Amino acid sequence: MVTHEVMHVVQAYPPNSVGWLTEGIADYVRYTYGVNNVQAKWVLPAYKAGQSYTNSYRITARFFVWLEKNVRSTLINELDAAARAHTYTPDIWKQKTGKTLDELWTLYAENPALELTYR
């Protein structure tokens, strides 16, 4: 939990930022760099029909891990940098991956398999 909350301090995104993106990145960072997640019984949930990237937190974080492993390894860092620089727009997804955010979510939903490793 501390890793997630400290990430919000690091993010320092502008007011009215995209909430699901902010929380998804913070939980992505918790998954990637957090410690004792296993002992805290904190895990990223398996994909279920009806979920959306806008559900935020762990659902979005799992999608971000999938994107990192299957689409573009630097994408989440690039999204974070754009949000901090106040340059994030929905167009960034197409610019960085060649696909819209909704197209990426559809690909994820079709094949959400992911091997997760916790610290």
MDAnalysis code that builds the backbone (N, CA, C; Angstrom):
import MDAnalysis as mda
import numpy as np

u = mda.Universe.empty(357, n_residues=119, atom_resindex=np.repeat(np.arange(119), 3), trajectory=True)
u.add_TopologyAttr("name", ["N", "CA", "C"] * 119)
u.add_TopologyAttr("resid", np.arange(1, 120))
u.add_TopologyAttr("resname", ["MET", "VAL", "THR", "HIS", "GLU", "VAL", "MET", "HIS", "VAL", "VAL", "GLN", "ALA", "TYR", "PRO", "PRO", "ASN", "SER", "VAL", "GLY", "TRP", "LEU", "THR", "GLU", "GLY", "ILE", "ALA", "ASP", "TYR", "VAL", "ARG", "TYR", "THR", "TYR", "GLY", "VAL", "ASN", "ASN", "VAL", "GLN", "ALA", "LYS", "TRP", "VAL", "LEU", "PRO", "ALA", "TYR", "LYS", "ALA", "GLY", "GLN", "SER", "TYR", "THR", "ASN", "SER", "TYR", "ARG", "ILE", "THR", "ALA", "ARG", "PHE", "PHE", "VAL", "TRP", "LEU", "GLU", "LYS", "ASN", "VAL", "ARG", "SER", "THR", "LEU", "ILE", "ASN", "GLU", "LEU", "ASP", "ALA", "ALA", "ALA", "ARG", "ALA", "HIS", "THR", "TYR", "THR", "PRO", "ASP", "ILE", "TRP", "LYS", "GLN", "LYS", "THR", "GLY", "LYS", "THR", "LEU", "ASP", "GLU", "LEU", "TRP", "THR", "LEU", "TYR", "ALA", "GLU", "ASN", "PRO", "ALA", "LEU", "GLU", "LEU", "THR", "TYR", "ARG"])
u.atoms.positions = np.array([
    [0.823, -1.183, 0.000],
    [0.000, 0.000, 0.000],
    [0.875, 1.257, 0.000],
    [1.962, 1.224, 0.730],
    [2.838, 2.390, 0.800],
    [3.396, 2.718, -0.582],
    [3.778, 1.693, -1.338],
    [4.313, 1.921, -2.682],
    [3.285, 2.639, -3.551],
    [2.037, 2.212, -3.485],
    [0.950, 2.842, -4.250],
    [0.816, 4.313, -3.862],
    [0.765, 4.578, -2.574],
    [0.550, 5.960, -2.110],
    [1.754, 6.860, -2.394],
    [2.954, 6.325, -2.248],
    [4.145, 7.118, -2.564],
    [4.179, 7.446, -4.056],
    [3.692, 6.518, -4.882],
    [3.647, 6.790, -6.321],
    [2.776, 8.002, -6.615],
    [1.705, 8.185, -5.858],
    [0.874, 9.381, -6.069],
    [1.674, 10.656, -5.810],
    [2.549, 10.632, -4.833],
    [3.403, 11.798, -4.570],
    [4.339, 12.019, -5.756],
    [4.913, 10.945, -6.256],
    [5.831, 11.030, -7.398],
    [5.082, 11.494, -8.648],
    [3.874, 11.007, -8.842],
    [3.111, 11.345, -10.044],
    [2.911, 12.851, -10.154],
    [2.409, 13.469, -9.129],
    [2.162, 14.919, -9.141],
    [1.489, 15.367, -10.443],
    [0.492, 14.588, -10.880],
    [-0.212, 14.914, -12.108],
    [-1.032, 16.180, -11.920],
    [-1.352, 16.857, -13.008],
    [-2.142, 18.090, -12.910],
    [-3.557, 17.809, -12.405],
    [-4.210, 18.835, -11.876],
    [-5.605, 18.651, -11.460],
    [-6.447, 18.148, -12.638],
    [-7.485, 17.409, -12.313],
    [-8.405, 16.864, -13.314],
    [-7.752, 15.844, -14.235],
    [-6.723, 15.157, -13.747],
    [-6.108, 14.090, -14.533],
    [-7.080, 12.925, -14.676],
    [-6.749, 12.030, -15.568],
    [-7.585, 10.854, -15.803],
    [-7.431, 9.919, -14.596],
    [-8.489, 9.803, -13.793],
    [-8.428, 9.056, -12.537],
    [-8.053, 7.598, -12.691],
    [-8.662, 6.909, -13.679],
    [-8.356, 5.485, -13.845],
    [-6.895, 5.278, -14.214],
    [-6.329, 6.197, -15.000],
    [-4.925, 6.105, -15.397],
    [-4.026, 6.306, -14.173],
    [-4.338, 7.317, -13.382],
    [-3.563, 7.625, -12.183],
    [-3.526, 6.434, -11.234],
    [-4.688, 5.878, -10.932],
    [-4.768, 4.754, -9.999],
    [-4.200, 3.476, -10.605],
    [-4.408, 3.280, -11.895],
    [-3.854, 2.100, -12.553],
    [-2.335, 2.101, -12.537],
    [-1.740, 3.252, -12.790],
    [-0.276, 3.338, -12.754],
    [0.230, 3.109, -11.332],
    [-0.448, 3.681, -10.344],
    [-0.012, 3.500, -8.957],
    [-0.061, 2.021, -8.554],
    [-1.104, 1.292, -8.953],
    [-1.151, -0.132, -8.631],
    [-0.187, -0.943, -9.494],
    [0.056, -0.509, -10.718],
    [1.077, -1.140, -11.556],
    [2.442, -1.035, -10.854],
    [2.727, 0.132, -10.308],
    [3.987, 0.338, -9.587],
    [4.019, -0.530, -8.333],
    [2.877, -0.648, -7.654],
    [2.840, -1.529, -6.480],
    [3.163, -2.956, -6.896],
    [2.584, -3.426, -7.998],
    [2.883, -4.772, -8.472],
    [4.362, -4.906, -8.842],
    [4.888, -3.938, -9.559],
    [6.240, -4.015, -10.097],
    [7.323, -3.836, -9.030],
    [7.129, -2.894, -8.113],
    [8.174, -2.544, -7.150],
    [7.803, -2.805, -5.697],
    [6.538, -3.079, -5.434],
    [6.091, -3.268, -4.052],
    [6.689, -4.511, -3.417],
    [6.786, -4.479, -2.114],
    [7.293, -5.628, -1.370],
    [6.198, -6.141, -0.445],
    [6.288, -7.411, -0.136],
    [5.348, -8.064, 0.769],
    [3.921, -8.103, 0.246],
    [3.753, -8.004, -1.057],
    [2.404, -8.109, -1.608],
    [1.794, -9.481, -1.311],
    [2.600, -10.512, -1.371],
    [2.109, -11.859, -1.095],
    [1.651, -11.959, 0.357],
    [2.469, -11.465, 1.270],
    [2.104, -11.525, 2.682],
    [0.855, -10.691, 2.971],
    [0.662, -9.628, 2.214],
    [-0.520, -8.783, 2.391],
    [-1.738, -9.366, 1.661],
    [-1.523, -10.477, 0.964],
    [-2.589, -11.118, 0.165],
    [-3.133, -10.173, -0.906],
    [-2.230, -9.369, -1.471],
    [-2.586, -8.418, -2.527],
    [-2.173, -9.025, -3.859],
    [-3.133, -9.173, -4.772],
    [-2.853, -9.743, -6.089],
    [-3.620, -8.970, -7.155],
    [-3.156, -9.096, -8.372],
    [-3.890, -8.546, -9.505],
    [-4.956, -9.561, -9.900],
    [-6.188, -9.120, -10.088],
    [-7.269, -10.066, -10.374],
    [-7.200, -10.608, -11.792],
    [-7.662, -11.829, -11.946],
    [-7.780, -12.404, -13.279],
    [-8.801, -11.605, -14.073],
    [-8.621, -11.585, -15.381],
    [-9.585, -10.889, -16.237],
    [-10.934, -11.584, -16.172],
    [-11.999, -10.784, -16.125],
    [-13.374, -11.298, -16.191],
    [-14.147, -10.452, -17.188],
    [-15.006, -11.101, -17.953],
    [-15.855, -10.374, -18.899],
    [-16.613, -9.286, -18.149],
    [-16.740, -8.150, -18.794],
    [-17.441, -7.027, -18.190],
    [-16.515, -6.018, -17.532],
    [-15.267, -6.415, -17.307],
    [-14.313, -5.456, -16.756],
    [-13.965, -4.424, -17.817],
    [-13.406, -3.312, -17.361],
    [-12.955, -2.250, -18.252],
    [-11.684, -1.638, -17.687],
    [-10.856, -1.121, -18.557],
    [-9.659, -0.431, -18.078],
    [-10.025, 0.739, -17.177],
    [-11.213, 1.279, -17.318],
    [-11.639, 2.403, -16.478],
    [-12.042, 1.965, -15.073],
    [-12.002, 0.658, -14.787],
    [-12.302, 0.192, -13.432],
    [-11.208, 0.606, -12.441],
    [-10.064, 1.002, -12.957],
    [-8.947, 1.509, -12.153],
    [-8.253, 0.446, -11.318],
    [-7.341, 0.933, -10.506],
    [-6.586, 0.142, -9.541],
    [-6.063, -1.164, -10.123],
    [-6.365, -2.291, -9.479],
    [-5.742, -3.563, -9.844],
    [-6.159, -4.063, -11.218],
    [-7.397, -3.784, -11.630],
    [-7.849, -4.222, -12.962],
    [-7.033, -3.508, -14.033],
    [-6.880, -2.214, -13.891],
    [-6.089, -1.434, -14.845],
    [-4.617, -1.815, -14.755],
    [-4.129, -2.037, -13.548],
    [-2.723, -2.415, -13.372],
    [-2.412, -3.718, -14.098],
    [-3.308, -4.701, -14.017],
    [-3.079, -5.973, -14.710],
    [-3.041, -5.756, -16.219],
    [-3.934, -4.918, -16.714],
    [-3.926, -4.560, -18.131],
    [-2.590, -3.920, -18.498],
    [-2.083, -3.051, -17.642],
    [-0.798, -2.394, -17.905],
    [0.352, -3.399, -17.932],
    [0.328, -4.381, -17.042],
    [1.357, -5.424, -17.056],
    [1.273, -6.201, -18.376],
    [0.053, -6.519, -18.791],
    [-0.139, -7.219, -20.061],
    [0.401, -6.383, -21.228],
    [0.092, -5.084, -21.220],
    [0.588, -4.203, -22.284],
    [2.112, -4.177, -22.304],
    [2.701, -4.082, -21.142],
    [4.155, -4.041, -21.037],
    [4.783, -5.313, -21.602],
    [4.168, -6.451, -21.344],
    [4.737, -7.729, -21.788],
    [4.403, -8.070, -23.233],
    [3.287, -7.565, -23.741],
    [2.812, -7.990, -25.061],
    [2.787, -6.916, -26.140],
    [2.865, -5.662, -25.756],
    [2.709, -4.601, -26.752],
    [3.931, -3.677, -26.800],
    [4.273, -3.061, -25.693],
    [5.383, -2.099, -25.678],
    [5.938, -2.020, -24.254],
    [7.150, -2.443, -24.077],
    [7.727, -2.557, -22.734],
    [7.891, -1.210, -22.024],
    [7.948, -0.131, -22.768],
    [8.165, 1.196, -22.168],
    [6.878, 2.016, -22.041],
    [5.761, 1.438, -22.418],
    [4.520, 2.208, -22.525],
    [4.087, 2.864, -21.212],
    [4.120, 2.153, -20.113],
    [3.611, 2.715, -18.860],
    [4.502, 3.864, -18.398],
    [5.794, 3.727, -18.557],
    [6.690, 4.841, -18.234],
    [6.409, 6.046, -19.129],
    [6.104, 5.798, -20.388],
    [5.800, 6.883, -21.316],
    [4.479, 7.564, -20.963],
    [3.490, 6.785, -20.557],
    [2.210, 7.363, -20.138],
    [2.399, 8.213, -18.888],
    [3.158, 7.692, -17.940],
    [3.439, 8.431, -16.709],
    [4.159, 9.743, -17.024],
    [5.158, 9.682, -17.878],
    [5.909, 10.888, -18.239],
    [5.003, 11.918, -18.910],
    [4.138, 11.471, -19.785],
    [3.219, 12.390, -20.467],
    [2.249, 13.031, -19.471],
    [1.745, 12.240, -18.541],
    [0.825, 12.793, -17.543],
    [1.528, 13.827, -16.669],
    [2.767, 13.549, -16.291],
    [3.527, 14.515, -15.471],
    [3.848, 15.792, -16.240],
    [4.079, 15.653, -17.533],
    [4.415, 16.818, -18.371],
    [3.173, 17.556, -18.858],
    [2.005, 17.065, -18.433],
    [0.727, 17.693, -18.821],
    [0.466, 17.560, -20.321],
    [1.007, 16.522, -20.940],
    [0.827, 16.328, -22.381],
    [0.018, 15.074, -22.705],
    [-0.480, 14.387, -21.682],
    [-1.263, 13.177, -21.936],
    [-2.557, 13.527, -22.652],
    [-2.818, 12.806, -23.736],
    [-4.114, 12.850, -24.418],
    [-4.424, 11.415, -24.841],
    [-5.677, 11.110, -25.109],
    [-6.006, 9.755, -25.567],
    [-5.271, 9.348, -26.845],
    [-4.813, 10.302, -27.616],
    [-4.081, 9.994, -28.848],
    [-2.752, 9.299, -28.594],
    [-2.209, 9.413, -27.387],
    [-0.897, 8.830, -27.095],
    [-0.894, 7.317, -27.293],
    [-2.029, 6.674, -27.051],
    [-2.106, 5.222, -27.207],
    [-1.834, 4.816, -28.654],
    [-2.462, 5.503, -29.587],
    [-2.273, 5.203, -31.015],
    [-0.859, 5.574, -31.451],
    [-0.358, 6.698, -30.943],
    [1.000, 7.130, -31.297],
    [2.049, 6.114, -30.852],
    [1.886, 5.573, -29.669],
    [2.899, 4.673, -29.103],
    [2.728, 3.209, -29.511],
    [1.478, 2.800, -29.835],
    [1.247, 1.378, -30.100],
    [0.654, 1.089, -31.478],
    [0.157, 2.131, -32.153],
    [-0.506, 1.917, -33.429],
    [-1.965, 1.517, -33.274],
    [-2.435, 1.454, -32.017],
    [-3.815, 1.065, -31.742],
    [-4.429, 2.024, -30.725],
    [-5.753, 2.153, -30.788],
    [-6.435, 2.969, -29.796],
    [-6.488, 2.203, -28.476],
    [-6.815, 2.907, -27.424],
    [-6.952, 2.272, -26.121],
    [-8.028, 1.191, -26.151],
    [-9.145, 1.483, -26.765],
    [-10.212, 0.475, -26.851],
    [-9.777, -0.744, -27.666],
    [-9.018, -0.533, -28.724],
    [-8.508, -1.666, -29.508],
    [-7.551, -2.519, -28.667],
    [-6.719, -1.875, -27.873],
    [-5.799, -2.607, -27.005],
    [-6.558, -3.404, -25.950],
    [-7.587, -2.794, -25.370],
    [-8.386, -3.517, -24.382],
    [-9.047, -4.742, -25.017],
    [-9.540, -4.609, -26.227],
    [-10.169, -5.735, -26.914],
    [-9.166, -6.873, -27.110],
    [-7.941, -6.542, -27.518],
    [-6.895, -7.567, -27.666],
    [-6.615, -8.250, -26.332],
    [-6.530, -7.471, -25.286],
    [-6.304, -8.009, -23.942],
    [-7.448, -8.942, -23.544],
    [-8.677, -8.506, -23.754],
    [-9.849, -9.304, -23.374],
    [-9.900, -10.622, -24.148],
    [-9.410, -10.615, -25.375],
    [-9.401, -11.831, -26.196],
    [-8.362, -12.842, -25.729],
    [-7.266, -12.355, -25.147],
    [-6.194, -13.237, -24.690],
    [-5.503, -12.623, -23.473],
    [-6.161, -12.678, -22.309],
    [-5.603, -12.018, -21.125],
    [-4.572, -12.839, -20.350],
    [-4.179, -13.973, -20.894],
    [-3.222, -14.830, -20.181],
    [-1.978, -14.035, -19.806],
    [-1.543, -14.256, -18.581],
    [-0.420, -13.475, -18.079],
    [0.216, -14.225, -16.923],
    [1.525, -14.403, -16.980],
    [2.223, -14.992, -15.858],
    [2.675, -13.869, -14.940],
    [2.186, -13.888, -13.725],
    [2.487, -12.835, -12.764],
    [3.466, -13.337, -11.729],
    [4.380, -12.472, -11.339],
    [5.367, -12.795, -10.318],
    [5.298, -11.713, -9.257],
    [5.118, -12.146, -8.012],
    [4.995, -11.199, -6.903],
    [6.241, -11.246, -6.027],
    [6.531, -10.127, -5.413],
    [7.651, -10.031, -4.478],
    [7.186, -10.387, -3.087],
])
